[in-house]
Amino acid sequence: MDAKYLEKFDWMARRLEELSIAVAQPDIIADLPRWQSLLRERAALEPAVSAYHDYQKLTGEIADARELSEDPELGETAREELKRLEAQVPPLEQALLLHLIPRDPDDDRNVILEVRAGAGGDEASLFAAMLMRMYLRYAERHGLTAAVLSVNDTEIGGVKEAVLSVTGRGAFSRLKYESGVHRIQRVPVTEANGKKQTSTATVAVLPEMEDVEVDIKPDDLRIDTYRASGHGGQYINRTDSAVRITHLPTGLVVTCQDEKSQLKNREQAMKVLKSRLYDLYRTKADSEYASNRRAQVGTGERNERIRTYNFNEGRVTDHRIGLTLYRVDAIVDGDLDEIIDALTLDEQARKLRELR
């Protein structure tokens, strides 16, 4: 391994030792925010330093085996051991380098996930509803908590727009790859002549922000309340519990009617607004930020897509990495692991190339 990388790991090992001593000091423990900050830093360094110690142990064993390989009596056994040990070096170095990749600071955040019907009329709304269920099932499979914050549905069971909250460890790190235009190809249930149709839906995945991270002035908000409604416009309660919040400087509008309590709907709507504002502000600061909502979802036209779900052929293709899987039913039921794992590995490989 390159000496410059080894120097970085040497520094990490020294820093971890310093932190382990620091967090045990009474004056630092008494300063709760500082103590918690140092604990987080230590926890972040521990996996990298542990892997580095494994690498040092392996290189030491290789040096010993290489020395013994010259021994007249033990040479043959040592050379076999040396061959076995050296085979472990490339994968261990690869795993070690992954610890040097800058980590997305939002990876451990909860998620605001938005699904919108795109091109394709009723079929697009049915596809959006399918995607919403897919993410709810995915969250359930992984022990994440998902809730529907707001949904604008259609009389035939479709969804024009839905906003979900997904909470749990690593929610954003897994779901962030879902942002973009999704395309479906199938014979719609609404199609009388059996002709295949292509429709789209857009997905945006935003990290949920905490109160301290986005400053919103009360004078910049217009808050309206109205009566929540169900399918076909039928009222589901007799109070004005639904909330619409408009952020006047940016024109962003958020609605929430999932809860019966106006206060809870307002709290949920503010969470969504803060996440959208954070995304907007960070995009302005860094034009290459991948979760730029407009870049994520495009216009929703059929020729823009990150993934295609072809029900006639039973396949799903992720166009970013050229991955095709022939199990569309399982995937739309929330079995996204193979796709998300492949996208994660692809991003790691790209960052490793940049690192080198």
C-alpha positions as CSV (number, residue, x, y, z in Angstrom):
1,M,0.0,0.0,0.0
2,D,1.2,3.5,-0.8
3,A,3.1,5.2,2.0
4,K,0.8,8.3,2.0
5,Y,-2.2,6.1,2.9
6,L,-0.3,4.3,5.7
7,E,0.6,7.8,7.1
8,K,-3.1,8.6,7.3
9,F,-3.9,5.4,9.1
10,D,-1.0,6.0,11.5
11,W,-2.5,9.4,12.3
12,M,-5.9,7.8,12.8
13,A,-4.5,5.3,15.3
14,R,-2.7,8.1,17.2
15,R,-5.9,10.2,17.2
16,L,-8.0,7.3,18.4
17,E,-5.6,6.8,21.4
18,E,-5.8,10.5,22.2
19,L,-9.6,10.4,22.1
20,S,-9.8,7.3,24.3
21,I,-7.8,9.2,27.0
22,A,-9.7,12.5,26.5
23,V,-13.2,11.1,26.9
24,A,-12.2,9.6,30.3
25,Q,-11.1,13.0,31.7
26,P,-13.6,14.5,34.4
27,D,-13.4,18.1,32.9
28,I,-14.4,16.8,29.5
29,I,-17.1,14.6,30.8
30,A,-18.5,17.6,32.6
31,D,-18.8,19.5,29.2
32,L,-21.5,17.3,27.8
33,P,-21.6,18.7,24.2
34,R,-17.8,18.4,23.8
35,W,-17.8,14.9,25.4
36,Q,-20.5,13.7,23.0
37,S,-18.6,15.2,20.0
38,L,-15.4,13.4,21.0
39,L,-17.3,10.1,21.5
40,R,-18.7,10.4,18.0
41,E,-15.3,11.1,16.6
42,R,-13.9,8.1,18.4
43,A,-16.7,5.9,17.2
44,A,-16.1,7.0,13.6
45,L,-12.4,6.2,13.8
46,E,-12.6,2.8,15.5
47,P,-13.6,0.7,12.4
48,A,-10.7,2.2,10.3
49,V,-8.1,1.7,13.0
50,S,-9.3,-1.9,13.6
51,A,-8.9,-2.7,9.9
52,Y,-5.5,-1.0,9.9
53,H,-4.4,-3.2,12.9
54,D,-5.6,-6.3,10.9
55,Y,-3.5,-5.1,8.0
56,Q,-0.4,-4.6,10.2
57,K,-0.8,-8.0,11.6
58,L,-1.1,-9.6,8.1
59,T,2.0,-7.7,6.8
60,G,3.9,-8.9,9.9
61,E,3.0,-12.5,9.3
62,I,4.0,-12.2,5.6
63,A,7.4,-10.8,6.7
64,D,7.9,-13.8,9.1
65,A,6.8,-16.3,6.4
66,R,9.1,-14.7,3.9
67,E,12.0,-15.0,6.3
68,L,11.2,-18.7,7.1
69,S,10.9,-19.5,3.4
70,E,14.8,-19.4,3.2
71,D,15.0,-22.1,5.9
72,P,16.2,-25.5,4.6
73,E,13.8,-27.4,6.7
74,L,10.8,-25.1,7.0
75,G,11.1,-23.4,3.6
76,E,8.5,-25.4,1.7
77,T,5.8,-25.0,4.4
78,A,6.6,-21.3,4.8
79,R,6.4,-20.7,1.1
80,E,2.9,-22.3,1.0
81,E,1.9,-20.1,4.0
82,L,3.4,-17.1,2.3
83,K,1.3,-17.7,-0.8
84,R,-1.9,-18.0,1.3
85,L,-1.1,-14.8,3.3
86,E,-0.3,-12.8,0.2
87,A,-3.6,-13.7,-1.4
88,Q,-5.3,-11.9,1.5
89,V,-3.5,-8.6,0.9
90,P,-5.5,-7.1,-2.1
91,P,-9.0,-7.5,-0.6
92,L,-7.8,-6.3,2.7
93,E,-6.1,-3.2,1.1
94,Q,-9.3,-2.6,-0.8
95,A,-11.4,-2.7,2.3
96,L,-8.9,-0.5,4.1
97,L,-9.0,2.2,1.4
98,L,-12.8,2.4,1.7
99,H,-12.2,3.9,5.2
100,L,-10.4,6.9,3.6
101,I,-13.4,7.8,1.4
102,P,-15.1,10.9,2.7
103,R,-18.4,9.9,4.3
104,D,-21.6,11.6,3.3
105,P,-22.5,13.5,6.5
106,D,-26.2,12.9,5.8
107,D,-25.9,9.1,5.6
108,D,-27.3,8.4,9.1
109,R,-30.2,10.9,8.8
110,N,-33.8,10.1,8.5
111,V,-35.5,10.6,5.1
112,I,-38.2,12.6,3.5
113,L,-39.2,10.7,0.4
114,E,-41.4,12.2,-2.3
115,V,-43.1,10.3,-5.1
116,R,-44.9,12.1,-7.9
117,A,-46.7,10.8,-11.0
118,G,-45.1,11.9,-14.2
119,A,-46.0,11.3,-17.9
120,G,-48.7,8.8,-18.6
121,G,-52.0,10.0,-17.1
122,D,-53.8,7.4,-14.9
123,E,-51.2,4.8,-15.5
124,A,-48.5,7.1,-14.1
125,S,-50.5,7.7,-11.0
126,L,-50.9,3.9,-10.5
127,F,-47.2,3.5,-11.0
128,A,-46.5,6.2,-8.4
129,A,-48.8,4.3,-5.9
130,M,-46.8,1.2,-6.7
131,L,-43.5,2.9,-5.9
132,M,-44.9,4.3,-2.7
133,R,-45.9,0.8,-1.6
134,M,-42.5,-0.5,-2.7
135,Y,-40.7,1.9,-0.4
136,L,-43.0,1.2,2.5
137,R,-42.3,-2.6,2.1
138,Y,-38.6,-1.9,1.8
139,A,-38.6,0.1,5.0
140,E,-40.5,-2.8,6.7
141,R,-38.0,-5.3,5.5
142,H,-35.1,-3.4,7.0
143,G,-36.6,-2.4,10.4
144,L,-37.1,1.2,9.3
145,T,-40.2,3.1,10.3
146,A,-42.1,4.6,7.4
147,A,-45.1,6.9,7.6
148,V,-47.2,8.6,5.0
149,L,-47.1,12.3,5.7
150,S,-49.4,13.4,2.9
151,V,-50.9,11.8,-0.2
152,N,-52.9,13.2,-3.1
153,D,-54.6,10.1,-4.5
154,T,-57.0,9.4,-7.4
155,E,-60.3,7.6,-7.6
156,I,-58.8,4.6,-9.3
157,G,-56.3,4.0,-6.5
158,G,-53.4,5.9,-8.0
159,V,-51.3,8.6,-6.4
160,K,-50.6,12.0,-7.9
161,E,-48.1,12.9,-5.1
162,A,-47.1,11.3,-1.8
163,V,-44.6,12.4,0.9
164,L,-43.2,9.7,3.2
165,S,-41.1,9.9,6.3
166,V,-38.6,7.1,6.8
167,T,-36.7,6.9,10.0
168,G,-34.0,4.6,11.3
169,R,-30.3,4.1,11.3
170,G,-28.8,4.6,7.8
171,A,-32.1,5.4,6.1
172,F,-30.6,8.1,3.9
173,S,-27.5,6.1,3.0
174,R,-29.7,3.3,1.5
175,L,-32.5,5.3,-0.1
176,K,-30.5,8.2,-1.6
177,Y,-29.9,6.2,-4.8
178,E,-33.6,6.1,-5.5
179,S,-33.8,9.8,-6.5
180,G,-34.7,10.3,-10.2
181,V,-37.2,9.4,-12.9
182,H,-38.5,5.8,-12.7
183,R,-40.2,4.3,-15.8
184,I,-42.7,1.5,-16.2
185,Q,-43.5,-0.5,-19.3
186,R,-46.6,-2.7,-19.2
187,V,-50.1,-3.1,-20.5
188,P,-52.2,-0.8,-18.2
189,V,-55.3,-2.1,-16.6
190,T,-57.0,1.0,-18.1
191,E,-55.9,-0.1,-21.7
192,A,-58.7,-1.8,-23.6
193,N,-56.8,-2.9,-26.6
194,G,-53.8,-4.6,-24.8
195,K,-51.2,-2.1,-26.0
196,K,-48.1,-1.7,-23.9
197,Q,-47.6,1.8,-22.5
198,T,-44.6,3.6,-21.0
199,S,-45.2,5.9,-18.0
200,T,-43.1,7.6,-15.4
201,A,-43.0,8.7,-11.8
202,T,-40.4,10.8,-10.1
203,V,-38.7,10.2,-6.7
204,A,-36.8,12.7,-4.5
205,V,-35.0,11.5,-1.4
206,L,-34.1,14.3,1.0
207,P,-32.2,14.1,4.4
208,E,-34.5,15.1,7.3
209,M,-33.2,18.2,9.0
210,E,-33.1,18.9,12.7
211,D,-34.5,22.1,14.2
212,V,-31.1,23.8,14.7
213,E,-29.9,23.3,11.1
214,V,-32.4,25.4,9.1
215,D,-33.4,28.8,10.4
216,I,-36.9,29.7,9.3
217,K,-38.3,33.1,10.3
218,P,-42.0,33.0,11.3
219,D,-42.7,36.1,9.1
220,D,-41.6,34.0,6.1
221,L,-44.4,31.5,6.5
222,R,-48.0,31.5,5.6
223,I,-49.9,28.7,7.3
224,D,-53.3,27.7,6.2
225,T,-55.6,25.1,7.7
226,Y,-58.4,23.2,5.9
227,R,-60.5,20.1,6.2
228,A,-58.7,16.8,5.3
229,S,-60.4,14.7,2.6
230,G,-60.3,11.1,1.5
231,H,-61.0,9.3,-1.8
232,G,-63.3,11.2,-4.1
233,G,-63.1,14.3,-2.0
234,Q,-65.2,12.8,0.9
235,Y,-64.4,14.4,4.2
236,I,-62.8,12.2,6.7
237,N,-63.2,14.5,9.7
238,R,-65.2,17.6,10.7
239,T,-62.3,19.8,11.9
240,D,-59.8,21.8,9.9
241,S,-56.9,19.5,10.9
242,A,-55.0,19.5,7.5
243,V,-52.1,22.1,7.3
244,R,-50.6,23.9,4.3
245,I,-47.4,25.8,4.9
246,T,-46.0,28.2,2.3
247,H,-42.4,29.5,2.6
248,L,-42.8,32.9,1.0
249,P,-39.2,33.7,0.1
250,T,-38.8,30.5,-2.0
251,G,-42.4,29.7,-2.8
252,L,-42.1,26.1,-1.4
253,V,-45.4,24.7,-0.4
254,V,-45.9,21.7,2.0
255,T,-49.2,20.0,3.0
256,C,-49.9,17.4,5.6
257,Q,-53.2,15.8,6.5
258,D,-52.1,12.4,7.8
259,E,-52.7,13.1,11.5
260,K,-56.1,13.9,13.1
261,S,-54.4,16.6,15.2
262,Q,-53.7,20.0,13.5
263,L,-50.6,20.4,15.7
264,K,-49.1,17.1,14.7
265,N,-49.8,17.9,11.0
266,R,-48.1,21.2,11.4
267,E,-45.0,19.6,13.0
268,Q,-44.8,17.0,10.2
269,A,-45.2,19.7,7.6
270,M,-42.4,21.8,9.1
271,K,-40.1,18.7,9.0
272,V,-40.7,18.4,5.3
273,L,-40.2,22.1,4.7
274,K,-36.9,22.2,6.6
275,S,-35.6,19.2,4.5
276,R,-36.6,20.9,1.3
277,L,-35.1,24.2,2.3
278,Y,-31.9,22.5,3.4
279,D,-31.7,20.7,0.1
280,L,-32.2,24.0,-1.7
281,Y,-29.6,25.9,0.3
282,R,-27.0,23.2,0.0
283,T,-27.6,22.9,-3.7
284,K,-26.9,26.6,-4.1
285,A,-23.7,26.3,-2.1
286,D,-22.5,23.2,-4.0
287,S,-24.0,22.8,-7.5
288,E,-22.7,19.2,-7.7
289,Y,-24.6,18.0,-4.6
290,A,-26.3,14.8,-5.7
291,S,-29.6,15.3,-3.9
292,N,-30.5,18.5,-5.8
293,R,-34.2,17.9,-6.1
294,R,-34.6,19.3,-9.6
295,A,-31.6,17.3,-10.9
296,Q,-32.9,14.2,-9.1
297,V,-36.3,14.2,-10.7
298,G,-35.8,15.9,-14.0
299,T,-39.0,16.8,-15.8
300,G,-40.6,13.3,-15.6
301,E,-40.6,12.8,-19.3
302,R,-40.3,9.2,-20.7
303,N,-36.8,9.7,-22.1
304,E,-35.4,10.6,-18.7
305,R,-35.0,7.7,-16.4
306,I,-32.7,6.0,-13.9
307,R,-34.6,2.7,-13.8
308,T,-37.1,0.9,-15.9
309,Y,-39.7,-1.7,-14.7
310,N,-40.7,-3.8,-17.7
311,F,-43.6,-6.1,-16.6
312,N,-44.0,-7.7,-20.1
313,E,-40.5,-9.1,-19.8
314,G,-40.4,-9.4,-16.0
315,R,-37.2,-7.4,-15.7
316,V,-35.9,-4.3,-13.9
317,T,-33.0,-2.3,-15.4
318,D,-31.0,0.3,-13.5
319,H,-29.6,2.4,-16.3
320,R,-26.9,4.1,-14.2
321,I,-24.9,0.9,-13.8
322,G,-26.4,-1.3,-16.5
323,L,-27.8,-3.8,-14.1
324,T,-30.8,-5.9,-15.2
325,L,-32.6,-8.3,-12.9
326,Y,-35.5,-10.6,-14.0
327,R,-37.6,-10.5,-10.9
328,V,-39.8,-7.4,-11.2
329,D,-42.5,-8.7,-8.9
330,A,-40.1,-9.2,-6.0
331,I,-38.5,-5.8,-6.5
332,V,-41.7,-3.8,-6.5
333,D,-42.6,-5.7,-3.3
334,G,-39.6,-4.0,-1.7
335,D,-36.7,-6.4,-2.4
336,L,-34.3,-3.7,-3.5
337,D,-31.2,-4.9,-1.8
338,E,-29.4,-6.2,-4.9
339,I,-29.9,-3.0,-6.7
340,I,-29.0,-0.7,-3.8
341,D,-25.9,-2.8,-2.9
342,A,-24.7,-2.6,-6.5
343,L,-25.2,1.2,-6.6
344,T,-23.3,1.5,-3.3
345,L,-20.4,-0.5,-4.6
346,D,-20.3,1.5,-7.9
347,E,-20.1,4.8,-5.9
348,Q,-17.4,3.4,-3.7
349,A,-15.4,2.2,-6.8
350,R,-15.7,5.7,-8.3
351,K,-14.5,7.4,-5.1
352,L,-11.6,5.0,-4.8
353,R,-10.5,5.9,-8.3
354,E,-10.6,9.6,-7.4
355,L,-8.7,8.8,-4.2
356,R,-5.9,7.2,-6.2
